[in-house]
Amino acid sequence: MPRLFCANAEAVSNQEIENIMNTWKKTTSAFSFAVVSAGLCLSATAQVPNPTAVAPGAQSAEVMASGPNGTYIYHVKVVERQLDAVNFLNRSGATKIGFMGTELMPNARGEAKVESVTGKSKISMRISGLTPANGFGPEYLTYVLWAISPDGHPQNLGELELAGDKANLDVSSSFQSFGMIITAEPYYAVSQPSDVVVAKGVILDKTQGVLEQVNAHYQLLPRGIYAPTDGSHSVFNPITDREHYPLALYEAHNAERIAMMAGADRYAGDIMQEVKTDINNADAMQANPHRDVHMIFTDARQAIQRAEDARIVSLRKEAQLREQQNQNEKVAAQQEAQEANANAANAQAQADAAAAAKAKADADRERAEAEAANARAQAAAAQQQAQASQQSAEEAREKLKSQLNAVLQTTESARGLIVNMNDVLFDTGKFTLKSDAQVRLAKISTILELYPNLKVQVEGYTDSTGTPAFNQTLSENRADTVKNFLVQNGVPQPNVSAQGFGATNFVADNATVQGRQQNRRVNLVVSGASIGVSGDAASSQQQ
């Protein structure tokens, strides 16, 4: 009895094996066994590609190649065909469907009896006029019968094993509505039909029963280019010492190599190890003078099924990797676009701010001219941004310096504007502010309130008189006193810091009374981006 497409091979009769071997011996002298590169990408229909499918992108235009008899046998693109499908109504009795050869095998003729029973359709088919599958290419070793549902889903019904030019098959299908085709394949366990369709089911005049005729659209995945001049799509590796191997063992070797070309050694190494073990066992038994033919067929067909499983696993894993790569590229592109948009928005905002600052600085009598200059500045803002920002900061710093200098002595340094409070604003050895000092600091606070983004670092210093510990404590207390006064008078607390440096960073000679008086001081170091001095620079201690 012919074997069905299943996970495990089953035993066959001695007569069947003898018929297969005799048929194979008649055909193997005409060719050497070879394996071609398998298509490694999933089809657009999310079905597993046939092992002989060409990889997407291998050919951008339609290409046709001819077989030995000059007949065009494939197109290098996904082929969609129409097929007459029949709705075999449940328990409507048996009916007959004909099989007619295609242009690839015009002499093929056959018939199938189909009977719908509960949950399945029983099929008994007979066909003649078939020639060995390797006539379409050395990678084709067998024929497979397919059921095609109206929505295009294929179902592998089983392998057609030739006895001469004839083949019989008794199988069942889970489909109720379907058409049937026969294709040449590299091994029996394929999951998707190739486009080498040698025969298809046709409705006969004598077809009986209640029928529903539909057009089933199905896709056939084409083979690659097999000409020796197109070596990137084929790998010829003749096996000249195995001409008398059983067909199933040829299929096992074919399935193993196709799976390897699909990357199964990387993605399904454990399964491929089992495949190698099965093939090695079958080869060893074939070489044994006391060979067990049943065991050869069992191991070979088990290797075929496992190799197809490994191939499918590999294709799916590669598809997942490609999908992940595409997703990563998509995310990267989105992030790049978002970053570009953010940079553009930031640049526009900075340009707008620079233009507004420049416009405010212009005199009223020049308002019309300033507005025109503002429009020109916006157009060229990207190039002038640094210069405009620096100019604005310098103007703001000079203005602030003038305001502060009107209250207390203010000098400019790399750290920022330094406001100097000398020792006469405190009682000797004390850190309480005198009334005059409070008045001046109140004015300073009012000025700083106008610049809410500025930072103020209060630094206390003493002369060298007294112990280091006393001087350190005194400098810290005086700095804290000034800080607290500023905060109480409206300067934001987060913007003010205080630190005492004791008897360090002298600005005059401690040997004289005047020099020691200059060294006893509290400095306000004013900094911020709006006046062109960073906070890091301000916090760096200067000598």
C-alpha positions as CSV (number, residue, x, y, z in Angstrom):
1,M,0.0,0.0,0.0
2,P,1.4,3.5,-0.8
3,R,2.7,5.5,2.1
4,L,1.1,8.7,3.2
5,F,2.7,12.0,4.2
6,C,3.3,11.5,7.9
7,A,5.9,12.1,10.7
8,N,7.1,8.4,10.8
9,A,7.8,6.1,7.9
10,E,5.8,2.8,7.8
11,A,6.7,-0.6,6.5
12,V,6.0,-1.5,2.9
13,S,5.5,-4.8,1.1
14,N,8.3,-6.7,-0.5
15,Q,6.5,-6.5,-3.9
16,E,6.2,-2.8,-3.6
17,I,9.9,-2.3,-2.8
18,E,10.8,-4.5,-5.7
19,N,8.7,-2.5,-8.1
20,I,10.2,0.7,-6.8
21,M,13.8,-0.6,-7.1
22,N,13.1,-1.9,-10.7
23,T,11.7,1.4,-11.8
24,W,14.6,3.3,-10.3
25,K,17.2,1.1,-11.9
26,K,15.7,1.9,-15.3
27,T,16.0,5.7,-14.7
28,T,19.2,6.2,-12.7
29,S,21.5,5.4,-15.6
30,A,20.3,8.6,-17.3
31,F,21.4,11.0,-14.7
32,S,23.6,11.7,-11.6
33,F,22.0,12.7,-8.4
34,A,22.4,16.4,-7.6
35,V,21.0,19.0,-5.2
36,V,20.3,22.6,-5.9
37,S,20.2,25.6,-3.7
38,A,16.9,26.0,-1.9
39,G,15.0,29.3,-1.6
40,L,15.5,30.5,1.9
41,C,12.7,33.2,2.2
42,L,9.1,32.7,3.2
43,S,6.5,33.5,0.5
44,A,4.1,36.4,0.7
45,T,1.3,34.0,1.6
46,A,3.1,33.0,4.8
47,Q,3.4,29.4,3.6
48,V,6.6,27.5,3.8
49,P,8.5,27.7,0.5
50,N,9.0,24.6,-1.6
51,P,12.7,23.5,-1.4
52,T,13.2,24.3,-5.1
53,A,12.0,27.8,-4.9
54,V,14.3,30.6,-5.9
55,A,15.2,33.2,-3.3
56,P,13.4,36.5,-3.6
57,G,15.4,39.1,-5.5
58,A,17.4,36.5,-7.4
59,Q,15.9,37.7,-10.7
60,S,14.2,41.0,-11.1
61,A,12.6,40.2,-14.5
62,E,10.7,37.1,-15.7
63,V,13.1,34.5,-17.1
64,M,12.2,31.3,-18.8
65,A,14.3,28.1,-19.2
66,S,13.6,25.1,-21.3
67,G,14.0,21.4,-20.6
68,P,15.7,18.8,-22.8
69,N,12.8,18.7,-25.2
70,G,12.6,22.5,-25.6
71,T,9.4,22.9,-23.5
72,Y,9.4,25.9,-21.2
73,I,9.1,24.3,-17.7
74,Y,9.3,27.2,-15.3
75,H,9.2,30.9,-14.7
76,V,11.4,32.7,-12.2
77,K,8.6,34.3,-10.3
78,V,5.8,33.2,-8.0
79,V,3.2,31.7,-10.2
80,E,-0.6,31.9,-9.5
81,R,-2.8,29.5,-11.3
82,Q,-6.5,28.6,-11.4
83,L,-7.8,25.2,-10.7
84,D,-11.2,23.6,-10.8
85,A,-12.2,22.6,-7.3
86,V,-15.3,20.6,-6.4
87,N,-17.4,20.7,-3.2
88,F,-17.8,17.0,-2.4
89,L,-20.9,17.3,-0.2
90,N,-20.9,15.2,2.9
91,R,-22.2,11.6,2.4
92,S,-23.4,12.5,-1.2
93,G,-21.9,9.3,-2.5
94,A,-18.8,8.6,-4.6
95,T,-18.0,10.5,-7.8
96,K,-15.1,10.4,-10.3
97,I,-12.7,13.1,-11.2
98,G,-10.3,12.9,-14.2
99,F,-6.6,13.7,-14.3
100,M,-5.1,15.3,-17.4
101,G,-1.5,15.9,-18.1
102,T,-0.2,19.5,-18.5
103,E,2.1,20.7,-21.2
104,L,5.0,19.3,-19.2
105,M,3.6,15.8,-19.4
106,P,0.8,15.7,-22.1
107,N,0.5,11.9,-22.1
108,A,-0.4,11.6,-18.5
109,R,-4.0,10.4,-17.9
110,G,-5.8,9.2,-14.8
111,E,-8.9,9.1,-12.8
112,A,-9.8,9.4,-9.1
113,K,-12.8,8.2,-7.1
114,V,-13.7,10.7,-4.4
115,E,-16.2,9.8,-1.6
116,S,-17.0,12.3,1.2
117,V,-17.6,10.6,4.5
118,T,-17.8,12.1,8.0
119,G,-14.9,14.4,8.6
120,K,-12.9,13.6,5.5
121,S,-12.8,12.8,1.8
122,K,-11.5,9.4,0.7
123,I,-9.6,9.5,-2.6
124,S,-8.6,6.5,-4.7
125,M,-6.6,7.6,-7.8
126,R,-4.9,5.9,-10.7
127,I,-2.7,7.6,-13.3
128,S,-0.5,6.5,-16.2
129,G,1.8,8.1,-18.7
130,L,4.3,9.4,-16.1
131,T,8.0,9.6,-16.8
132,P,10.7,9.7,-14.1
133,A,10.7,13.1,-12.3
134,N,14.4,13.7,-12.9
135,G,13.6,14.5,-16.5
136,F,12.7,18.0,-15.2
137,G,16.1,18.4,-13.4
138,P,18.4,16.3,-11.3
139,E,16.9,17.7,-8.1
140,Y,13.5,16.2,-8.8
141,L,13.2,12.6,-7.6
142,T,9.5,11.9,-7.1
143,Y,5.9,13.0,-7.6
144,V,3.4,14.2,-4.9
145,L,-0.4,14.4,-5.1
146,W,-1.8,17.7,-3.6
147,A,-5.3,18.8,-2.6
148,I,-5.8,22.5,-3.1
149,S,-8.6,24.2,-1.2
150,P,-10.6,27.1,-2.8
151,D,-8.7,29.6,-0.8
152,G,-5.4,28.3,-2.1
153,H,-4.1,26.2,0.8
154,P,-2.2,23.0,-0.3
155,Q,-2.3,19.7,1.5
156,N,0.3,17.0,0.7
157,L,-1.7,13.8,0.2
158,G,1.2,11.5,-0.5
159,E,3.9,10.3,-2.8
160,L,3.2,8.7,-6.1
161,E,5.7,5.8,-6.5
162,L,6.1,4.8,-10.2
163,A,5.7,1.2,-11.4
164,G,6.7,1.7,-15.0
165,D,4.8,4.8,-16.1
166,K,1.9,4.1,-13.7
167,A,1.1,5.0,-10.1
168,N,-1.7,4.4,-7.7
169,L,-2.6,6.1,-4.4
170,D,-5.4,5.6,-1.8
171,V,-5.5,8.5,0.6
172,S,-7.9,10.8,2.5
173,S,-8.1,14.6,2.8
174,S,-9.5,16.8,5.6
175,F,-10.8,19.2,2.8
176,Q,-14.4,18.9,1.6
177,S,-14.0,21.4,-1.3
178,F,-10.7,21.0,-3.2
179,G,-9.0,20.4,-6.5
180,M,-6.0,18.2,-7.1
181,I,-2.6,18.5,-8.9
182,I,0.5,16.4,-9.2
183,T,3.9,18.0,-9.0
184,A,7.5,16.9,-9.3
185,E,9.4,17.3,-6.0
186,P,12.8,16.7,-4.5
187,Y,11.4,14.4,-1.8
188,Y,8.0,13.3,-0.6
189,A,7.7,15.4,2.6
190,V,7.6,18.9,1.0
191,S,5.1,21.4,2.5
192,Q,4.4,23.6,-0.5
193,P,4.1,22.4,-4.2
194,S,6.6,23.3,-6.8
195,D,5.6,24.8,-10.1
196,V,6.5,21.7,-12.0
197,V,2.8,20.7,-12.3
198,V,2.6,17.6,-14.5
199,A,-1.2,16.8,-14.1
200,K,-4.3,18.3,-12.6
201,G,-7.7,17.2,-11.8
202,V,-10.5,18.0,-14.2
203,I,-14.3,17.6,-14.0
204,L,-15.6,14.8,-16.2
205,D,-18.9,14.6,-18.0
206,K,-19.6,11.4,-16.0
207,T,-18.9,13.1,-12.7
208,Q,-21.9,12.3,-10.5
209,G,-23.4,13.8,-7.3
210,V,-24.2,17.3,-6.1
211,L,-21.2,19.5,-7.1
212,E,-20.2,23.0,-6.6
213,Q,-17.6,24.2,-9.0
214,V,-15.3,27.0,-7.9
215,N,-12.0,28.5,-9.1
216,A,-9.3,27.8,-6.6
217,H,-6.4,30.3,-6.9
218,Y,-3.2,28.8,-5.6
219,Q,0.5,29.7,-5.7
220,L,3.3,27.6,-6.9
221,L,6.8,28.5,-5.7
222,P,9.2,28.2,-8.7
223,R,12.6,26.6,-8.8
224,G,15.9,28.5,-9.1
225,I,18.0,28.8,-12.3
226,Y,19.8,25.5,-12.8
227,A,22.0,26.3,-15.8
228,P,25.8,25.9,-15.0
229,T,26.3,29.5,-16.0
230,D,24.2,30.7,-13.1
231,G,26.2,29.0,-10.3
232,S,24.9,31.4,-7.6
233,H,21.6,29.6,-7.7
234,S,22.7,26.0,-8.0
235,V,25.1,23.5,-6.5
236,F,25.8,20.4,-8.6
237,N,27.3,17.5,-6.7
238,P,26.9,14.2,-8.6
239,I,26.8,11.0,-6.7
240,T,28.1,8.5,-9.2
241,D,28.6,5.5,-6.9
242,R,24.9,5.3,-5.7
243,E,23.1,4.5,-8.9
244,H,21.4,1.5,-7.4
245,Y,20.3,3.0,-4.2
246,P,16.5,2.9,-3.4
247,L,14.6,6.0,-4.4
248,A,13.8,6.8,-0.7
249,L,17.5,6.9,0.1
250,Y,18.2,9.3,-2.8
251,E,15.4,11.5,-1.4
252,A,16.9,11.4,2.1
253,H,20.3,12.6,0.8
254,N,18.5,15.3,-1.3
255,A,16.4,16.4,1.7
256,E,19.5,16.6,3.9
257,R,21.4,18.8,1.5
258,I,18.5,21.1,0.8
259,A,18.0,21.5,4.6
260,M,21.7,22.3,5.0
261,M,21.5,24.9,2.3
262,A,18.6,26.5,4.2
263,G,20.9,26.9,7.2
264,A,19.5,23.9,9.2
265,D,23.0,23.2,10.6
266,R,22.8,26.6,12.3
267,Y,19.2,26.8,13.3
268,A,18.2,23.2,13.9
269,G,21.5,21.4,14.6
270,D,19.9,18.8,16.9
271,I,17.4,17.8,14.3
272,M,20.0,17.6,11.6
273,Q,22.1,15.4,13.8
274,E,19.2,12.9,13.9
275,V,18.9,13.2,10.1
276,K,22.6,12.3,9.6
277,T,22.2,9.4,12.0
278,D,19.2,8.1,10.1
279,I,21.0,8.4,6.7
280,N,24.1,6.8,8.0
281,N,22.1,3.9,9.3
282,A,20.3,3.6,6.0
283,D,23.6,3.8,4.0
284,A,25.2,1.2,6.2
285,M,22.3,-1.2,5.8
286,Q,22.4,-0.6,2.0
287,A,26.0,-1.5,2.0
288,N,25.4,-4.6,4.1
289,P,25.2,-7.8,2.0
290,H,22.5,-9.0,4.4
291,R,20.6,-5.7,4.1
292,D,17.1,-5.2,5.6
293,V,15.2,-3.3,2.9
294,H,12.4,-2.5,5.3
295,M,14.9,-0.9,7.7
296,I,16.5,1.1,4.8
297,F,13.1,2.6,3.9
298,T,12.2,3.3,7.5
299,D,15.4,5.2,8.2
300,A,15.4,7.0,4.9
301,R,11.8,8.3,5.1
302,Q,12.3,9.3,8.7
303,A,15.4,11.3,7.6
304,I,13.3,13.0,4.9
305,Q,10.6,14.1,7.3
306,R,13.1,15.3,9.9
307,A,15.1,17.2,7.2
308,E,12.0,18.9,6.1
309,D,11.1,19.8,9.7
310,A,14.6,21.2,10.1
311,R,14.3,23.2,6.8
312,I,11.0,24.7,7.9
313,V,12.4,25.6,11.4
314,S,15.4,27.3,9.7
315,L,13.3,29.3,7.3
316,R,11.1,30.5,10.1
317,K,14.0,31.5,12.2
318,E,15.6,33.4,9.4
319,A,12.3,35.1,8.7
320,Q,12.1,36.1,12.4
321,L,15.7,37.5,12.2
322,R,14.8,39.4,9.0
323,E,11.7,40.7,10.6
324,Q,13.6,41.8,13.7
325,Q,16.2,43.5,11.5
326,N,13.5,45.3,9.6
327,Q,11.9,46.3,12.8
328,N,15.2,47.6,14.2
329,E,15.8,49.5,11.1
330,K,12.3,51.0,11.3
331,V,12.7,52.0,14.9
332,A,16.1,53.5,14.1
333,A,14.6,55.5,11.2
334,Q,11.8,56.7,13.5
335,Q,14.3,57.7,16.2
336,E,16.5,59.5,13.6
337,A,13.4,61.4,12.3
338,Q,12.3,62.3,15.8
339,E,15.8,63.5,16.7
340,A,16.0,65.6,13.5
341,N,12.6,67.1,14.2
342,A,13.7,67.9,17.8
343,N,16.9,69.5,16.6
344,A,15.1,71.5,14.1
345,A,12.6,72.7,16.7
346,N,15.4,73.5,19.1
347,A,17.3,75.5,16.5
348,Q,14.1,77.4,15.6
349,A,13.5,78.2,19.2
350,Q,17.0,79.4,19.7
351,A,16.8,81.5,16.5
352,D,13.5,83.0,17.7
353,A,15.0,83.9,21.1
354,A,18.1,85.5,19.5
355,A,16.0,87.5,17.2
356,A,13.7,88.7,20.0
357,A,16.7,89.7,22.2
358,K,18.2,91.7,19.3
359,A,14.9,93.4,18.6
360,K,14.5,94.5,22.2
361,A,18.0,96.0,22.3
362,D,17.2,98.4,19.4
363,A,16.1,101.9,20.1
364,D,12.5,103.0,19.5
365,R,13.7,105.4,16.8
366,E,15.1,102.5,14.9
367,R,12.1,100.2,15.4
368,A,11.3,99.9,11.7
369,E,14.9,99.1,10.9
370,A,15.1,96.7,13.8
371,E,12.0,94.7,12.7
372,A,13.6,94.4,9.2
373,A,16.9,93.3,10.7
374,N,14.9,90.8,12.9
375,A,13.4,89.2,9.8
376,R,16.8,88.9,8.2
377,A,18.2,87.5,11.4
378,Q,15.5,84.8,11.5
379,A,16.4,83.8,7.9
380,A,20.1,83.5,8.8
381,A,19.6,82.4,12.4
382,A,21.2,79.0,12.0
383,Q,24.6,80.6,11.0
384,Q,24.4,83.6,13.3
385,Q,23.1,81.8,16.4
386,A,26.5,81.6,18.2
387,Q,27.4,85.2,17.5
388,A,24.0,86.6,18.4
389,S,23.9,84.6,21.7
390,Q,27.4,85.8,22.6
391,Q,26.5,89.4,21.9
392,S,23.3,89.3,23.9
393,A,25.2,87.8,26.8
394,E,27.9,90.4,26.7
395,E,25.3,93.2,26.6
396,A,23.4,91.7,29.5
397,R,26.7,91.2,31.5
398,E,27.8,94.8,30.9
399,K,24.4,96.1,31.9
400,L,24.4,94.0,35.1
401,K,28.0,95.0,35.9
402,S,27.0,98.7,35.6
403,Q,24.0,98.2,37.9
404,L,26.0,96.3,40.6
405,N,29.0,98.7,40.4
406,A,26.7,101.5,41.3
407,V,26.2,99.8,44.7
408,L,29.4,97.9,45.4
409,Q,32.7,97.6,43.6
410,T,32.2,95.1,40.8
411,T,34.9,93.6,38.6
412,E,34.7,91.1,35.7
413,S,36.6,87.8,35.7
414,A,36.5,84.5,33.9
415,R,34.4,83.2,36.7
416,G,31.8,86.0,36.3
417,L,31.1,89.3,37.9
418,I,32.7,89.6,41.3
419,V,31.0,92.0,43.8
420,N,33.4,92.9,46.7
421,M,32.2,93.5,50.2
422,N,35.1,94.7,52.3
423,D,35.6,94.2,56.0
424,V,34.2,97.6,57.1
425,L,30.7,96.2,56.5
426,F,31.1,93.8,59.5
427,D,32.2,94.5,63.1
428,T,35.7,93.3,63.9
429,G,35.8,89.5,64.4
430,K,32.0,89.4,63.9
431,F,29.7,88.2,61.1
432,T,26.7,90.5,61.8
433,L,26.0,92.9,59.0
434,K,26.2,96.6,59.7
435,S,23.2,98.7,58.7
436,D,25.1,100.2,55.8
437,A,25.9,96.8,54.6
438,Q,22.3,95.7,54.8
439,V,21.2,98.7,52.7
440,R,23.7,97.9,50.0
441,L,22.8,94.2,50.0
442,A,19.1,95.0,49.7
443,K,19.9,97.0,46.5
444,I,22.0,94.1,45.3
445,S,19.0,91.8,45.9
446,T,16.7,94.0,44.0
447,I,19.0,94.0,41.0
448,L,19.5,90.2,41.1
449,E,15.7,89.6,41.3
450,L,15.6,91.0,37.7
451,Y,17.8,88.0,36.6
452,P,16.1,84.9,38.1
453,N,18.4,82.6,36.1
454,L,21.7,83.9,37.6
455,K,23.7,82.0,40.2
456,V,25.4,83.7,43.1
457,Q,28.2,82.1,45.0
458,V,29.0,83.9,48.3
459,E,32.7,83.5,49.3
460,G,34.1,84.6,52.6
461,Y,37.9,85.4,53.2
462,T,40.0,86.6,56.1
463,D,43.5,87.9,56.6
464,S,46.3,85.8,58.2
465,T,45.6,87.1,61.7
466,G,44.2,84.5,64.1
467,T,44.2,80.8,64.0
468,P,43.3,78.9,60.8
469,A,40.3,77.3,62.5
470,F,39.0,80.7,63.7
471,N,39.5,82.3,60.3
472,Q,37.8,79.4,58.6
473,T,34.7,79.6,60.9
474,L,34.6,83.4,60.6
475,S,34.7,83.3,56.8
476,E,32.0,80.6,56.6
477,N,29.7,82.6,59.0
478,R,30.1,85.8,57.1
479,A,29.4,84.0,53.8
480,D,26.3,82.4,55.3
481,T,25.1,85.7,56.7
482,V,25.2,87.3,53.3
483,K,23.6,84.4,51.6
484,N,20.7,84.4,54.1
485,F,20.2,88.1,53.7
486,L,20.0,87.8,49.9
487,V,17.4,85.0,50.1
488,Q,15.3,86.9,52.6
489,N,15.3,89.8,50.2
490,G,13.9,87.9,47.2
491,V,16.8,86.1,45.6
492,P,15.7,82.5,44.9
493,Q,17.4,80.2,47.5
494,P,18.4,77.5,44.9
495,N,20.4,80.2,43.1
496,V,22.5,81.1,46.1
497,S,25.4,79.2,47.6
498,A,27.9,80.1,50.3
499,Q,31.4,78.9,51.2
500,G,34.2,80.1,53.5
501,F,37.8,79.9,52.4
502,G,39.5,81.3,55.6
503,A,42.9,82.9,55.2
504,T,43.4,82.0,51.5
505,N,43.4,83.7,48.1
506,F,44.9,86.9,49.4
507,V,44.5,90.0,47.2
508,A,47.0,92.1,49.1
509,D,50.0,91.9,51.4
510,N,49.1,90.8,55.0
511,A,52.2,92.6,56.3
512,T,50.3,96.0,56.2
513,V,47.1,97.1,57.8
514,Q,45.7,98.2,54.5
515,G,46.6,94.9,52.9
516,R,45.0,92.9,55.7
517,Q,41.8,95.0,55.4
518,Q,41.6,94.2,51.7
519,N,42.0,90.5,52.4
520,R,39.1,90.6,54.9
521,R,36.3,90.5,52.4
522,V,33.1,88.8,51.2
523,N,32.8,88.3,47.4
524,L,29.6,87.7,45.4
525,V,30.5,85.7,42.3
526,V,27.6,86.2,39.8
527,S,27.4,83.8,36.9
528,G,24.9,82.3,34.4
529,A,24.3,81.5,30.8
530,S,22.4,84.8,30.2
531,I,25.6,86.7,30.9
532,G,27.9,84.3,29.1
533,V,29.5,82.5,32.1
534,S,28.7,78.9,33.0
535,G,28.1,77.7,36.5
536,D,31.1,75.3,36.3
537,A,33.4,78.2,35.7
538,A,32.0,80.2,38.6
539,S,32.5,77.3,41.0
540,S,36.2,76.9,40.1
541,Q,38.3,78.5,42.8
542,Q,40.6,81.2,41.3
543,Q,44.0,82.1,42.8
